[in-house]
Amino acid sequence: MNGSSDEKSANEDIQVLQDQPKKLTIYWKRLKRQPFAVGGGIIFLFFLLMAIIGPLIVPYNYQAQDIANRLKPPSLAHFYGTDQYGRDVFSRIIVGSRGIFLLGGSGTLLAVIIGATLGLLSGYYGGLSDEVLMRLFDVLLSIPPILLALVLLVTIGPSKPGLILVVALLYLPIEARVMRSMVLSLKMKEFVEAAKIRGEKKLYIWFREILPNTLGSMLVEGSMRFSYAIFLVASLGFLGLGVQPPSPDWGLQINEARGWFSIAPWLLIFPAGTISLLIIAANLMTDGLRHVFYPIGGEI
Amino acid sequence: MVKKGSVPVLEVEKLTVSYETERGVYQAVRDISFSVKSHESFGLVGESGSGKSTVALAIVRYLASNGKVTGGNVRFHGTDVYSLPISKLRSFWGSKIGMVYQNPQAALNPTITIGKQLAEMGKTHLGMSDREARQKACEILEMVAMPDPESVIDRYPYQLSGGMLQRCVIAMALITKPELLIMDEPTTGLDVTTQAVILDLIADLQKKFDSAILYITHNLAVVANICDRIGVMYAGNLMEQGTTQQVVAGSKHPYTFKLLECVPRFEHGRKKQLLSVIPGSIPRLDEIPRGCVFAPRCILAERTCSIERPPLIEIGQNHYTSCRLWKRVHELKAVKPEAIADRALEDIPFLKVTGVKKYYPARVKGEGIFGKRKRKYIKSVDGVTLWVNKGRTLGIVGESGSGKTTLARVISGLAGATSGDIELDGEKLGKTIPERKQTQLRKIQMVFQNPETSLNPYHTIAETVGRPITLMGKSNKREIRDRVISLLNAVKLSSHYYSRLPGELSGGEKQRVAIARAFASVPGLIILDEPLSSLDVSVQGSLLNLLIELQLQSATSYIFISHDLAVVQHISDWVVVMYLGHIVEWGDAVKVLKPPFHPYTEALLSAIPVIDSKGVRTRIRLEGSVPSALDIPSGCRFNTRCPRKPGEICRVEEPPWQEGKDDHWIRCHIPMDKLDKLQQPAMDKT
C-alpha cells in the first residue's frame, strides 16, 4: 500500500469519527435527561472541591478557640454559629469534609481494587479456591457491618489507617462478588475464547479482554459503596471510634453537639444536615450513572 | 362448515408503526395491508429488521411502550382492535386470538406443572371447573400428538424437551379454539428433525381446527410448505403478496426473486460455484431510502424507483407486488452466478484426528453420601477419527447434542481431549492450549456462531483484527495498519470500519470482522462453528461466497460445522455426519447426500423443508430428541430412533463400517446395497 492511499484511509477515519455518534455523546445525551443526577453530581463535586481547597479558603481556623464568642447562633460572621469553645462550625464542617472523603474514599478505593482483583481471579479460575473464598465472604457479610467495624476498631485501636482498612474489609466482599459474577459470564464469551485460541497470555485476557467490560458496572457499584462509606465513617466518628478530637470529623461533631442540643441546636443540625446532603447527592449521582451506562429501555 | 377462505378474520389496513428511541422516531412498519381469512394460513416472511414481529405485536396491541400505531388500523372480525377498551381486549387475547412464540422455555412458567398452566386457560376463558379444565387439558395434549399426555400433564416444563414444550405451547394456544392463531417463529429454536415434526403437526392441526393462522418466520421454505398465501416483507414494507404458488414459482418482485435464489439447494453432481446474492445490506431504521426501499440493492432499479415509493399493485388474481418494473423481473433469471475454477490441489492431510474422545465427569443423582461412588461420564465425543486435506473443507453435520461443537473445541484446544491424537501439518499437537507452541496456535483459528459475542465490544475493529498480527511478532505500526486494511478489504469491508466499535456494526458485518480476524494470523485451518446460523438468508449467501473465495486464494483448510445440510454440502468437499459422539457416515460431499445413506442422514435430509419440492418426498420423522450422552444406547447408538431398524442386532451389536463406492463409508447393520434399494425409489420422486 502506498502513501496516498494510507492518507486517504486516514481521512476516511476522521470522517467516521465525525458522522458516527460516539459513546461519550450518547452518555452525555442520557445524562442531560437526568436532572436529579446532574444536581446530585454538582453537589457531590462541590463537596469534593471543598475537601481539596476548603482549608485554604475557610474564614476561620477550625481549631481557633474564641471563648468570648462561644455558642453563638448563626450570623453573618459565623454562618453556622459557633460551638462550646467558640470555634466556627462552618469552617469545621468544610475542613471536616476532607477527612470524610479521605477515609471513605480511600477505603472504598481499596475495597474496589482488592475486591475486583479477588473477584476476577476467583471467577476466572473457579474450583476449590473460589468456593473457599466465597464462603469466607459469606461469613463476613453475615455479620452486621457496624458491629464488625466496632469489634475491629476496638481491637486495633482507632486510627486513620485503621478506619480505612475497616472500610475496605467491609466492602471488599461485595465488590468481589459483583466482579466475580460478571467474570463468570464474560469468560465464556467467544471473544475470550478467540483470545485463548490465538495464544494470549492470562494478563492480556484479564486486563484487555475482560476488565474493560466490567468498568461501567464497577464504577456504579463503587460510587454506591462510597456513599455507604461516608455514612459508616460518620457513624464510627459519632461512636467515638473514628478520628479523635479536636478533629473536625462530622460524626465526632454530632457526638459532641448532643449535650448542647437544647441551647445550641445548630451544632447538631448543620453537621447532620451536611451528611444527609452529601449522601443523598451521592446516591442521586450513582443512580444517574446507572441510567447512563445501563439505560432501562436498552440502547435502541 | 364454512368454505375455505371466505370470511376475513383479520384485516390489517395501511398499518404504520413507529418507535420512539433515543435517536429519534423511526417507522418500523409502513403501510402494511393484508388479510387472513378463516381456515387459511397466511405466512409473513422477512429477514431481521423487516418489521414482521412488530406487525404481530401491533395486531394484538402489545407493542413495547415506545412503539405506537401511527396510521391505519387492525380489524378483527370487523371491529377495530384499537378502539376497544383494555378490559374488552383481555377477553380477546387468549380466547379469540392465540399466540405461539419462538422460545417455549420462556412462554411457560417453570414453577407450575404443564397441566395446571393448560387448565388455567380453560378456567379463565371458558369458565370451566377444575375437573373439566384438567380433562380438557388432557384432550388437547392428545390432539397435538403428545406422547403419553396423562403423565405429561403433571410434569414441569424443565422435564420436557424443546419440541415437547413447543407442543404444549401450541396446545395452550388452541385450547380455547381461537379464531386466529399467530405463530412467531415457532420452530426457529428447534433442531431440524424436531422442526419437521412440529411443522407436520401445524399442517395437521389446520385440518382439525377452524382457526386462521398467521405464520411469521424468516424461513421461506417453511412458509412455502405450510401456508396458503404469503406476504413478503422487507425493511418495514410489504413487497409482494399472493398465493404460495404465485410467490414461490412466479415471483414478480426482485427482492423475493433474489431471496429465493440465495438459498443453497441440494444439487446432485456439483461443481463448486458461488451463490447468487443480493448486493448491499438491509437498510438500518434510520436510513430507510426515500423511494422504493429495495431500490439501492436492486439490479433493475431505474431513476424513478429511488424517488417515489411504489404502491402495492394487483397484477394477477390476489397477487400484489410493490415493484413498478414487475414485468421485467423474469430478466433476473439471466444473471447466472459464475462457476469458479477449482484449484488443483494435492490431497495432503493437513489435520489428522485419531480416536479422539472427550468425556466430562458427571455427578449422578441419587448417590448416598457414604455410598460407593459410581463414576459416570458424559461422552460428548466418543472415538472420532477424521482428517482434513490442505485447502479443502470438511463439513460436520448433526443435531444439537451430536458432539460436533465439542469436537471443534477439542481440535482448537479449548477443551483438552480425554484421549486420542491430533496431528497438524505432520506435528503432534498438545491437548490443551498451554501445551501447544505459539507457532502451532497460529495455525488453527476459529469463527464462532454468535457474532454479537465474538468481538470484544470495547475493542475497535483495528485492534481486533490487528492483535493476531502483533502476536506474530510484527511491531511496525504502519505495516500492521496496512495489513488490517487489506484484510478488511478481503472480507469486503471498506476502511471506514477501521476505527469503529463492534456496537456500530450489523450481525453480518461483525461476522466478516470475525473472519478477518481468523485470517489475520495466516492460519492453515479455520474451524467455523455454525458461522451462518444466526444470520439472515441474504447475508448467509454472501458470506458463503466470501468463504469459498478466500479459501481459493489462500488454500486454507476449513472445518465447517452446521446443522444445515444444504449449506454444508454447498461449501464442503467432504462431509462427516455425527450422532451422539460417533461418526455414522462420511465421504465425498456429493455422495454422502445421495443414497445409499445412513438412516440418520436420510432422516436429516427428509426433515429439511425444501422450497420447490416437486412431487412427494419421503417423510421420515424422528421421534424425541438425541438421547443423553450420559446413557448412550447399547449397540447402534441410533437404534432408539432409527426408522429402518432391521431387528434385535441393532440393540446388541455395534454396527460395522461398510465401504461404499469411491470413499464413502457408512456405519450400519443394513448392507449398503440393501440401503440403496430401500432409499432409491423415494429419492427418484424428488
Interface residues (C-beta under 8 A of the other chain):
Chain A: M1 D6 S9 E12 D13 Q15 V16 L17 Q20 P21 K23 I26 K29 R30 K189 E190 F191 E193 A194 K196 I197 R198 G199 E200 R208 E209 P212 N213 P295 G297 E299 I300
Chain B: T21 E22 R23 S65 N66 S412 G413 L414 I433 R436 Q438 L441 R442 I444 Q445 M446 F448 Q449 N450 T453 S454 L455 N456 P457 Y458 H459 R467 P468 L471 R478 R481 D482 I485 S486 S494 S495 H496 Y498 S499 R500 L501 G503 E504 A514 R517 S521
